[in-house]
């Protein structure tokens, strides 16, 4: 039984080798076919990598847009409250008399911890990141369009 299996393997091996060699000889390196095939593979790989990067940018942009909305909300909330008409009226009366201090101004935050400056800075930083990502996405889309043609 072992001799039979050995004989089958011994006969099948040359057929397998011949088939492999003929495939290798049909596409020789440096020929026009192999160059076209390698260029197509390279173009396809570049297209796939650009498409993957574009998808990740779009997903990241959605997350950053949500963060931007939260930062905008925090900035708006920390700007301070809107004074009532009565508070504005008393402030204007004091201003007309000339005895106005910063503490009397109803528009000024009295607590430095609730200052909107850090939220405003974070908002514009995130907005700048989003704009850069959008520009990068536009460039990637142009490159993908160029590869399609």
Backbone as JSON, one array per atom type, in Angstrom:
{
  "sequence": "XXXXXXXXXXXXXXXXXXXXXXXXXXXXXXXXXXXXXXXXXXXXXXXXXXXXXXXXXXXXXXXXXXXXXXXXXXXXXXXXXXXXXXXXXXXXXXXXXXXXXXXXXXXXXXXXXXXXXXXXXXXXXXXXXXXXXXXXXXXXXXXXXXXXX",
  "N": [[0.81, -1.18, 0.0], [1.93, 1.25, 0.82], [3.86, 1.51, -1.12], [2.33, 1.89, -3.4], [1.12, 4.42, -2.9], [3.43, 5.97, -2.8], [4.32, 5.68, -5.43], [2.24, 6.94, -6.83], [2.5, 9.58, -5.91], [5.06, 10.08, -6.86], [4.62, 10.05, -9.62], [2.73, 12.07, -9.93], [4.02, 14.39, -9.11], [5.86, 15.36, -11.19], [3.95, 16.24, -13.12], [2.69, 18.3, -11.75], [4.83, 20.06, -11.38], [5.45, 20.72, -14.06], [3.16, 22.11, -14.84], [3.33, 24.33, -13.16], [5.74, 25.49, -14.0], [5.15, 26.17, -16.66], [3.23, 28.14, -16.27], [4.78, 30.06, -15.01], [6.58, 30.66, -17.03], [4.95, 31.76, -18.93], [4.33, 34.35, -18.12], [6.81, 36.3, -18.09], [9.28, 38.08, -16.25], [9.68, 41.53, -16.91], [8.41, 41.53, -19.33], [5.8, 42.94, -21.42], [3.26, 42.2, -20.58], [3.64, 41.42, -17.87], [4.5, 43.83, -16.8], [2.29, 45.47, -17.19], [0.47, 44.12, -15.61], [1.67, 44.36, -13.08], [1.6, 47.13, -12.8], [-1.15, 47.54, -12.76], [-1.79, 46.16, -10.42], [-0.39, 47.73, -8.58], [-1.68, 50.2, -8.92], [-4.24, 49.49, -8.13], [-3.76, 48.8, -5.46], [-2.93, 51.26, -4.45], [-5.25, 52.73, -4.88], [-7.0, 51.37, -3.18], [-5.81, 51.91, -0.68], [-6.04, 54.7, -0.57], [-8.81, 54.97, -0.65], [-9.5, 53.71, 1.74], [-8.27, 55.41, 3.6], [-9.75, 57.71, 3.1], [-12.31, 56.9, 3.91], [-11.83, 56.53, 6.66], [-11.25, 59.16, 7.34], [-13.73, 60.41, 6.87], [-15.29, 59.11, 8.82], [-13.96, 59.97, 11.1], [-14.42, 62.7, 10.87], [-17.16, 62.89, 11.4], [-17.23, 62.25, 14.12], [-15.67, 64.34, 15.13], [-17.26, 66.52, 14.44], [-19.4, 66.18, 16.17], [-18.07, 66.55, 18.61], [-17.34, 69.2, 18.25], [-19.81, 70.49, 18.31], [-20.48, 70.04, 21.0], [-18.43, 71.48, 22.26], [-19.05, 74.03, 21.37], [-21.48, 74.4, 22.65], [-20.64, 74.34, 25.37], [-19.0, 76.58, 25.37], [-20.86, 78.61, 24.8], [-22.58, 78.38, 27.01], [-20.84, 79.01, 29.12], [-20.32, 81.64, 28.61], [-21.8, 83.29, 30.08], [-24.64, 84.57, 31.82], [-27.54, 86.08, 30.37], [-28.34, 89.31, 31.13], [-31.17, 90.61, 32.93], [-33.77, 92.92, 31.97], [-34.18, 94.78, 33.98], [-31.78, 94.66, 35.44], [-30.01, 95.63, 33.52], [-31.03, 98.2, 33.26], [-30.54, 99.34, 35.82], [-27.77, 99.22, 35.77], [-27.19, 100.98, 33.66], [-28.13, 103.34, 34.79], [-26.34, 103.65, 36.94], [-24.04, 103.93, 35.43], [-24.53, 106.36, 34.16], [-24.36, 108.07, 36.3], [-21.73, 107.79, 36.84], [-20.43, 106.22, 38.66], [-19.4, 103.49, 38.28], [-18.37, 100.15, 38.59], [-16.41, 97.25, 37.71], [-17.57, 95.04, 38.83], [-20.21, 95.75, 38.92], [-21.17, 95.49, 36.37], [-23.47, 93.69, 34.55], [-22.96, 91.96, 32.48], [-20.47, 90.87, 32.7], [-18.53, 88.07, 33.64], [-18.45, 86.87, 36.89], [-17.07, 84.92, 38.09], [-13.96, 83.56, 37.75], [-13.43, 80.94, 37.08], [-15.44, 80.1, 35.46], [-14.93, 81.14, 33.04], [-15.24, 81.78, 29.58], [-13.08, 81.55, 27.9], [-11.26, 79.34, 27.63], [-12.93, 77.39, 26.53], [-13.66, 78.6, 24.18], [-11.18, 78.73, 22.88], [-10.66, 75.97, 22.64], [-12.78, 75.29, 20.99], [-12.19, 76.67, 18.57], [-9.77, 75.47, 17.95], [-10.57, 72.81, 17.47], [-12.25, 73.31, 15.33], [-10.39, 74.15, 13.45], [-8.96, 71.75, 13.09], [-10.98, 70.19, 11.92], [-11.41, 71.59, 9.53], [-8.92, 71.18, 8.28], [-9.01, 68.4, 7.97], [-11.16, 68.21, 6.21], [-10.09, 69.47, 3.95], [-8.04, 67.65, 3.37], [-9.59, 65.41, 2.79], [-10.87, 66.29, 0.47], [-8.65, 66.49, -1.25], [-7.91, 63.78, -1.34], [-10.18, 62.68, -2.57], [-9.95, 63.85, -5.09], [-7.57, 62.64, -5.96], [-8.43, 59.98, -6.05], [-10.37, 60.15, -8.05], [-8.69, 60.74, -10.18], [-7.26, 58.36, -10.34], [-9.25, 56.61, -11.14], [-9.65, 57.19, -13.79]],
  "CA": [[0.0, 0.0, 0.0], [2.83, 2.4, 0.86], [4.53, 1.6, -2.43], [1.36, 2.46, -4.33], [1.03, 5.87, -2.62], [4.71, 6.56, -3.2], [4.34, 5.7, -6.89], [1.3, 7.97, -7.28], [3.13, 10.88, -5.63], [6.21, 10.2, -7.75], [4.11, 10.33, -10.96], [1.98, 13.33, -9.91], [4.94, 15.5, -8.9], [6.3, 15.99, -12.44], [2.84, 16.95, -13.76], [2.49, 19.55, -11.02], [5.97, 20.93, -11.69], [5.33, 21.19, -15.43], [2.11, 23.12, -14.87], [3.85, 25.52, -12.49], [6.78, 26.09, -14.85], [4.54, 26.79, -17.84], [2.61, 29.39, -15.82], [5.85, 31.02, -14.73], [7.19, 31.06, -18.29], [4.01, 32.53, -19.74], [4.48, 35.74, -17.71], [8.2, 36.48, -17.71], [9.54, 39.43, -15.77], [10.17, 42.45, -17.93], [7.56, 41.54, -20.51], [4.76, 43.96, -21.39], [2.15, 41.7, -19.79], [3.95, 41.47, -16.44], [4.57, 45.24, -16.43], [0.91, 45.95, -17.1], [-0.14, 43.48, -14.44], [2.22, 44.94, -11.86], [1.08, 48.49, -12.71], [-2.55, 47.44, -12.35], [-1.81, 45.8, -9.0], [0.05, 48.9, -7.83], [-2.74, 51.19, -8.98], [-5.34, 48.99, -7.3], [-3.35, 48.89, -4.06], [-2.95, 52.68, -4.09], [-6.67, 53.11, -4.85], [-7.57, 50.81, -1.95], [-5.29, 52.63, 0.49], [-6.64, 56.03, -0.56], [-10.23, 54.82, -0.29], [-9.56, 53.39, 3.16], [-7.96, 56.64, 4.33], [-10.89, 58.62, 2.93], [-13.38, 56.41, 4.79], [-11.47, 56.82, 8.05], [-11.39, 60.61, 7.51], [-15.16, 60.71, 6.98], [-15.74, 58.65, 10.13], [-13.37, 60.88, 12.08], [-15.1, 63.99, 10.77], [-18.45, 62.8, 12.09], [-16.95, 62.32, 15.55], [-15.2, 65.68, 15.43], [-18.4, 67.43, 14.34], [-20.15, 66.05, 17.42], [-17.27, 67.2, 19.64], [-17.42, 70.63, 18.0], [-21.11, 70.95, 18.82], [-20.39, 70.06, 22.46], [-17.57, 72.6, 22.63], [-19.81, 75.26, 21.11], [-22.45, 74.5, 23.74], [-19.93, 74.72, 26.59], [-18.55, 77.97, 25.2], [-22.04, 79.47, 24.91], [-23.07, 78.33, 28.38], [-19.9, 79.69, 30.0], [-20.22, 83.07, 28.32], [-22.47, 83.98, 31.16], [-26.08, 84.69, 31.64], [-28.03, 87.32, 29.78], [-28.97, 90.05, 32.23], [-32.56, 91.01, 32.73], [-33.95, 94.33, 31.6], [-34.04, 95.58, 35.2], [-30.35, 94.75, 35.73], [-29.42, 96.53, 32.53], [-31.49, 99.55, 33.58], [-29.78, 99.82, 36.98], [-26.38, 99.42, 35.34], [-27.14, 102.2, 32.86], [-28.29, 104.46, 35.73], [-25.06, 103.82, 37.63], [-23.07, 104.42, 34.45], [-24.84, 107.77, 33.94], [-23.85, 108.79, 37.47], [-20.27, 107.72, 36.77], [-19.9, 105.38, 39.73], [-19.54, 102.11, 37.8], [-17.24, 99.25, 38.78], [-16.51, 96.04, 36.89], [-18.48, 94.12, 39.51], [-21.59, 96.17, 38.67], [-21.55, 95.16, 34.99], [-24.16, 92.39, 34.57], [-22.5, 91.12, 31.37], [-19.15, 90.33, 33.0], [-18.52, 86.9, 34.51], [-17.87, 87.17, 38.19], [-16.29, 83.76, 38.5], [-12.95, 83.31, 36.71], [-13.43, 79.53, 36.68], [-16.44, 79.88, 34.41], [-14.56, 81.98, 31.9], [-15.44, 81.04, 28.33], [-11.88, 81.6, 27.07], [-10.69, 78.01, 27.31], [-13.85, 76.68, 25.64], [-13.55, 79.27, 22.88], [-9.92, 78.27, 22.29], [-10.84, 74.56, 22.26], [-13.7, 75.27, 19.85], [-11.49, 77.07, 17.34], [-8.76, 74.44, 17.66], [-11.28, 71.69, 16.87], [-12.72, 73.78, 14.03], [-9.22, 74.12, 12.57], [-8.73, 70.33, 12.77], [-12.04, 69.76, 11.0], [-11.14, 72.2, 8.22], [-7.77, 70.48, 7.7], [-9.48, 67.08, 7.55], [-12.0, 68.39, 5.01], [-9.18, 69.73, 2.83], [-7.38, 66.38, 3.07], [-10.6, 64.55, 2.15], [-11.04, 66.79, -0.9], [-7.48, 66.07, -2.03], [-8.0, 62.33, -1.56], [-11.21, 62.43, -3.58], [-9.38, 64.21, -6.4], [-6.63, 61.59, -6.34], [-9.21, 58.79, -6.4], [-10.95, 60.4, -9.38], [-7.61, 60.65, -11.16], [-6.92, 56.95, -10.5], [-10.34, 55.94, -11.86], [-9.55, 57.44, -15.24]],
  "C": [[0.86, 1.25, 0.0], [3.51, 2.59, -0.48], [3.6, 2.22, -3.47], [1.22, 3.97, -4.14], [2.31, 6.58, -3.05], [4.79, 6.67, -4.72], [3.41, 6.77, -7.44], [1.91, 9.36, -7.07], [4.3, 11.11, -6.58], [5.77, 10.54, -9.17], [3.42, 11.7, -10.98], [2.9, 14.54, -9.78], [5.43, 16.13, -10.2], [5.18, 16.75, -13.16], [2.6, 18.3, -13.08], [3.61, 20.54, -11.32], [5.87, 21.51, -13.09], [4.28, 22.29, -15.52], [2.6, 24.42, -14.24], [4.88, 26.23, -13.35], [6.18, 26.77, -16.07], [3.84, 28.09, -17.45], [3.67, 30.45, -15.59], [6.48, 31.52, -16.02], [6.24, 31.93, -19.12], [4.07, 34.02, -19.37], [5.9, 35.9, -17.19], [8.4, 37.91, -17.21], [10.13, 40.29, -16.87], [9.32, 42.47, -19.18], [6.46, 42.58, -20.34], [3.59, 43.51, -20.53], [2.44, 41.81, -18.29], [4.03, 42.92, -15.96], [3.18, 45.8, -16.26], [0.21, 45.38, -15.88], [0.37, 44.11, -13.16], [1.74, 46.38, -11.69], [-0.38, 48.48, -12.24], [-2.65, 47.08, -10.87], [-1.4, 46.98, -8.14], [-1.01, 49.98, -7.79], [-3.91, 50.78, -8.09], [-5.0, 49.11, -5.82], [-3.39, 50.35, -3.6], [-4.4, 53.17, -3.97], [-7.3, 52.62, -3.54], [-7.1, 51.56, -0.72], [-5.89, 54.04, 0.58], [-8.11, 55.97, -0.15], [-10.38, 54.52, 1.2], [-9.27, 54.63, 4.0], [-9.11, 57.63, 4.26], [-12.05, 58.2, 3.83], [-13.08, 56.73, 6.25], [-11.58, 58.32, 8.33], [-12.86, 60.99, 7.69], [-15.71, 60.28, 8.33], [-15.22, 59.57, 11.23], [-14.04, 62.24, 12.07], [-16.44, 63.98, 11.49], [-18.26, 62.91, 13.6], [-16.54, 63.74, 15.94], [-16.32, 66.71, 15.34], [-19.22, 67.38, 15.62], [-19.4, 66.73, 18.57], [-17.33, 68.72, 19.49], [-18.73, 71.21, 18.52], [-21.1, 71.02, 20.35], [-19.55, 71.24, 22.94], [-18.29, 73.93, 22.43], [-20.83, 75.48, 22.23], [-21.77, 74.95, 25.03], [-19.48, 76.17, 26.54], [-19.73, 78.91, 25.41], [-22.56, 79.52, 26.34], [-22.15, 79.12, 29.31], [-19.7, 81.16, 29.68], [-20.86, 83.88, 29.44], [-23.95, 84.08, 30.87], [-26.41, 86.0, 30.96], [-28.75, 88.08, 30.89], [-30.41, 90.44, 31.89], [-32.62, 92.49, 32.4], [-33.76, 95.23, 32.82], [-32.56, 95.76, 35.56], [-29.64, 95.7, 34.76], [-29.79, 97.98, 32.85], [-30.72, 100.12, 34.76], [-28.32, 100.07, 36.62], [-26.24, 100.71, 34.55], [-27.3, 103.44, 33.75], [-26.99, 104.73, 36.47], [-24.01, 104.38, 36.68], [-23.29, 105.91, 34.18], [-24.33, 108.62, 35.1], [-22.32, 108.78, 37.48], [-19.65, 106.84, 37.82], [-20.04, 103.91, 39.36], [-18.23, 101.36, 38.05], [-17.46, 98.03, 37.89], [-17.5, 95.07, 37.51], [-19.94, 94.47, 39.25], [-22.08, 95.77, 37.29], [-22.22, 93.78, 34.97], [-23.7, 91.45, 33.44], [-21.19, 90.41, 31.68], [-19.29, 89.13, 33.92], [-17.85, 87.28, 35.83], [-16.98, 86.05, 38.69], [-15.25, 83.46, 37.43], [-12.9, 81.85, 36.26], [-14.44, 79.25, 35.58], [-16.16, 80.75, 33.19], [-14.68, 81.18, 30.61], [-14.18, 80.95, 27.47], [-11.33, 80.24, 26.68], [-11.61, 77.22, 26.38], [-13.83, 77.29, 24.25], [-12.29, 78.8, 22.16], [-10.04, 76.82, 21.82], [-11.76, 74.44, 21.05], [-12.97, 75.6, 18.55], [-10.37, 76.1, 16.97], [-9.42, 73.25, 16.96], [-11.8, 72.07, 15.48], [-11.58, 73.78, 13.01], [-8.88, 72.69, 12.15], [-9.74, 69.83, 11.74], [-11.79, 70.32, 9.6], [-9.96, 71.52, 7.53], [-8.18, 69.1, 7.19], [-10.35, 67.17, 6.3], [-11.13, 68.65, 3.79], [-8.49, 68.44, 2.4], [-8.35, 65.43, 2.35], [-10.84, 64.99, 0.71], [-9.87, 66.38, -1.79], [-7.51, 64.58, -2.32], [-9.05, 61.99, -2.6], [-10.72, 62.78, -4.98], [-8.39, 63.15, -6.87], [-7.36, 60.31, -6.75], [-9.86, 58.95, -7.77], [-9.9, 60.28, -10.48], [-7.22, 59.18, -11.4], [-7.99, 56.18, -11.25], [-10.17, 56.07, -13.36], [-8.35, 56.84, -15.85]]
}
